[in-house]
Amino acid sequence: MSQDLYSVEQVADRLGLQVRTVRAYVREGRLKAVRIGKQYRIAREDLEALTGRPAASFDPAPVRRTRHVEASSIVEIDAIGQEAVIRIVNALLAVARNCRVETIYNEERAHLKVILVGAPETNADMLKFIHTLLES
């Protein structure tokens, strides 16, 4: 039964009207409504009678959701000098497409942390690329 009744807000949204306008229609008798507590409820049939169209024609189109998958990878590299860090970071930033790359270098510890955020296949490619850079 709750599916057959609409609130004033729902009717206003479906018809593209102000809530005030819908309430005025109810007060004027142009739109039949039932008062439940402090709120009005409009039956599907009464909405159809007002508009001359099926109430379903006012239902919002279903939202199409697309799946988005994201992976995060953290690579920590010890015993790496500043020159190598500059080379690796520049190379990563040059090839990064649809992938966020963050780097943190601790010169005192000679430690580089690379954080990758993107699609799993992009992360996999970036990890292979890092491995290739470290091997050369």
matplotlib code that plots the C-alpha trace (Angstrom):
import matplotlib.pyplot as plt

x = [0.0, 2.9, 3.8, 0.4, 0.8, 3.0, 4.2, 3.7, 7.5, 7.5, 4.6, 6.4, 9.6, 7.8, 5.9, 8.7, 6.7, 7.4, 6.1, 4.1, 2.3, 1.3, 0.1, -2.0, -3.5, -4.5, -6.0, -7.9, -9.3, -7.5, -5.6, -7.2, -5.1, -5.4, -4.0, -2.0, -0.8, 0.7, 1.4, -0.6, -0.5, -1.6, -3.0, -1.6, -5.1, -5.5, -2.2, -3.2, -6.5, -4.8, -2.3, -4.2, -1.2, -0.1, 1.8, 4.5, 5.3, 6.7, 8.9, 12.6, 14.6, 16.7, 20.2, 22.7, 25.7, 29.0, 31.3, 34.6, 37.4, 40.5, 43.6, 46.3, 49.8, 52.7, 56.3, 59.1, 62.6, 65.6, 69.2, 68.5, 70.4, 68.9, 70.0, 68.2, 65.1, 65.0, 65.4, 62.6, 60.2, 60.6, 60.1, 57.0, 55.4, 56.1, 54.3, 51.5, 48.2, 44.9, 47.0, 47.9, 51.5, 52.7, 56.3, 58.0, 61.8, 63.6, 67.2, 68.5, 67.3, 67.8, 64.3, 61.7, 58.0, 55.9, 52.1, 50.1, 46.3, 44.4, 42.8, 44.2, 45.7, 47.3, 48.8, 50.1, 51.8, 53.3, 54.7, 56.3, 57.7, 59.2, 60.7, 62.3, 63.7, 65.2, 66.8, 68.5]
y = [0.0, 2.4, 2.1, 3.4, 6.6, 9.5, 12.3, 15.9, 16.1, 13.0, 14.4, 17.8, 16.0, 13.8, 16.7, 19.2, 21.6, 23.4, 21.6, 24.8, 24.4, 20.8, 21.8, 24.6, 22.1, 19.9, 22.9, 24.0, 20.6, 20.2, 17.2, 14.8, 13.8, 12.1, 13.6, 11.2, 12.8, 16.1, 15.1, 14.6, 11.4, 11.3, 8.1, 6.9, 7.2, 10.8, 11.8, 10.1, 11.9, 15.3, 14.8, 12.5, 10.3, 7.1, 7.8, 5.4, 7.8, 10.3, 7.7, 8.8, 6.7, 4.1, 5.1, 3.1, 2.3, 1.3, -0.8, 0.9, -1.2, 0.4, -1.1, 0.5, -0.8, 0.2, -0.5, 0.1, 0.2, 0.3, 1.3, 3.6, 6.8, 10.1, 9.9, 6.5, 8.0, 10.9, 8.5, 6.1, 8.9, 10.7, 7.5, 6.6, 10.0, 9.9, 6.6, 7.0, 6.9, 6.5, 5.8, 8.1, 7.9, 9.3, 9.0, 9.6, 9.5, 9.5, 10.5, 9.7, 6.1, 5.8, 4.6, 5.2, 4.5, 4.4, 4.4, 3.5, 4.0, 2.9, 0.0, -3.4, -4.0, -0.6, -1.2, -4.6, -2.8, -0.2, -2.8, -4.6, -1.3, -0.6, -4.0, -3.4, 0.0, -1.6, -4.3, -1.9]
z = [0.0, 0.7, -3.0, -3.9, -1.8, -2.5, -0.2, -1.3, -1.8, -4.1, -6.1, -6.5, -7.5, -10.1, -11.6, -11.4, -9.2, -5.9, -2.8, -2.1, -5.4, -4.7, -1.2, -2.8, -5.2, -2.2, -0.3, -3.4, -4.0, -7.4, -6.0, -3.7, -0.7, 2.6, 5.7, 7.8, 11.0, 9.9, 6.3, 3.2, 1.1, -2.5, -4.0, -7.3, -8.8, -7.7, -9.2, -12.5, -12.4, -11.9, -14.8, -17.1, -17.3, -15.6, -12.4, -13.6, -16.4, -13.8, -12.1, -12.4, -14.8, -13.0, -12.3, -14.3, -12.2, -13.6, -11.6, -10.7, -9.3, -7.8, -6.2, -4.0, -4.0, -1.8, -2.9, -0.4, -1.6, 0.8, 0.2, -2.7, -3.5, -4.4, -8.1, -8.5, -6.8, -9.2, -12.2, -10.9, -9.9, -13.2, -15.1, -13.1, -13.5, -17.3, -17.8, -15.3, -17.1, -15.2, -12.1, -9.2, -8.1, -4.8, -3.6, -0.3, 0.0, 3.3, 2.5, 6.0, 5.7, 1.9, 1.7, -1.1, -0.7, -3.9, -3.6, -6.6, -6.9, -10.0, -11.8, -10.8, -14.3, -14.3, -10.9, -12.2, -15.2, -12.9, -10.6, -13.5, -14.7, -11.2, -11.2, -14.6, -13.5, -10.3, -12.4, -14.8]

ax = plt.figure().add_subplot(projection="3d")
ax.plot(x, y, z, "-o")
ax.set_aspect("equal")
plt.show()
